Amino acid sequence: MWRRIVDHFRDSPSRLAVAQALVQHGFKVDGPGDVRCGKIRIPLKSIGDALGFDRRTVRATSEDIHSNPELKSFFSALLPAGPSLEKVARVLGYGVVTIFVESPENPGILSEVTQKIAGYGIPIRQIIAEDVAIYEQPCLKVITQEPLSGRVIETLTSIKGVSRVIIDK
């Protein structure tokens, strides 16, 4: 679907940037000029200010989406994925590890990461896997019940296809 969105907005980089932000945040388009996060309406000016565009660019993007049946079907069904615990992990006493892979399209890395962490008896509170089609440098963020030790990090680094492991401090 992302390829279709890029193709649709290929002549307007600003509208493509707005569409990308809508997807990244799980904002749905309910109609021309009607952007929502769940049931909460998001002012177009707020979106434009955050992205560095005029609200008219955001409105034009929503109108464009609403007038295209395929895009309308996709964008009208988007939902936010929920709260990320990444930035509050320290407050909660949790650990955060960010994993970058050589080829995000390869299957099995998420499974292997969770198996390795579980093997140490550490509960996982949340996993955020960024989509390779949407993010420039997609990564896997794992929030654990407790900070991970160096031994666990070494184990994660040894997984085939993992290029870099970063611990949030």
N, C-alpha and C positions, 0 to 999 in steps of 0.2 A: 504494500500500500504506500509505503514511504516513497518509492520510485514514482508512483502516479502523482503524489502530491508535489514532488520536485518538478516533474514534467509539467504539471498544470501551472505552477508559478515560476517557470523558468525565465520568463521575461520580466519578472518583478522580484528582485532579491529581497526587498523590504517586506513584501507580502509573504514570501517564503519564510523569512525569519519570524514573522508573526505566527504563521501556521506551525512552525517548528516549536515555538514557545507554547502554543496551545496544547500540542501533543505532549511536550515534556512535563507540563503541569497538570495534565488531565482535564483541561478546560474544554467544555463542550460548547458547540455553537447551536443554540436553540432557534435562531432565526437571524435575519439581518440585524446586526448591531446588538445581538443578545448573546453574550458570552457568560457562561456560568461555571462555577466550581461546585459540583453537586447541584444543590438548589439555590446557592448564593450567586446573585448576579454580580459580575465583575465590571466596574466602569471601564469603558473603552479608553478613557484618558489615563487611567491607572496602568493599563497594559501598555499603552503607547509610551508613557513616561518611563516605565521600567525598561523598555526596549530601545528607547531613544528615537521613537517615531511619533508622528502626530496621530491623534485619535482617529483622524479620517482614514489613515492607512489601515488601522485595525478594523474600522467599520467596513472599508472596501474589501478587506480580506474575508470578513464574516459574510458579506453579501455574495462574494465570489463562491465561497464554500456552500452557502445556502442555495445558490442557483445551479450547482452541479450535483445531480442525484447521487453519484458515487461518493463524492466528498461529503455531501450532506449526511448520507447514511453513516459514514465513518465518524465524522466530527460530532454528530448529534448523540452518539452512543458513548463518547469518552467519559470516563470517571477518574477522579483522582485516586492514586494508589494508596493513599493514607499517609499518616505522619511518618517522617523519617526520624529515627532515634539517633542518627549519626551525631548531630551537634549537641545533644543532651546526654550522650552516653557517659561522659565523665561525671556528670551530676548524679546519674543513676548507679555509678560504679561499674558500668559495662565496659567492654573493650570494643575497639573498631579496627578492622583490618581491611585494607583496600588491595584488591588483587587485579593485576593487569595480565592479559594473556596475549600470546603471539597472534592467534587467529580466533577471534571471538565466535566465529561460526562453528567451530569444532564442538561436537557434542561431548558431554561427560565431565567437563571441568567442574561445574557446579556440584554435581553428585560427588565427585572425588574430594572437593574441598569440604563439603559437609561431613562426609565419612571420616576424613582425617581429624576434623575438630571433634566430632562425636567420639572418636577413638580415645581421646584424652578425657572424656567424660565432661566436656564443657557444653552446656546448653547454648543453642543459638536463639537469640531473641528476634532477629530480623535479618533478612537478606534483600539487598537491592541490586538488581542486575540491570545495568544500562544497556539499551538496545544499540547494537552496532550501526544500524541504519540512521539513528537519530543523533547520537553523541559522537563528537570528534574523536575522543579517546575513551571508549566505553570501558567500564570496569565493573567489578563485582565488589560490593561493600557488604561485609559480614559484621553484624553487631552481636557480640557474645555476652553471656551472663557475667563474665569476668574478663579482665584483660588477658590476652594470650601471652604465654611465656615464649622465650627465644626458641625453645625446643619445638614448639608447635609451629612457629614461623618458619623454621628450617624445613619442617615436614611439608608445609604448604609451598615453599619455594621449590621443592624437589618434584612437584607435580609436573608431568609432561605438558608443555604448552604454556605454563605460567612464566611470564617474563619478569615480573616485578611484584614484590609484596611490600606494602607500606603499613606500618602501625601508627595509628593516630595517638599522639601523646598529648 
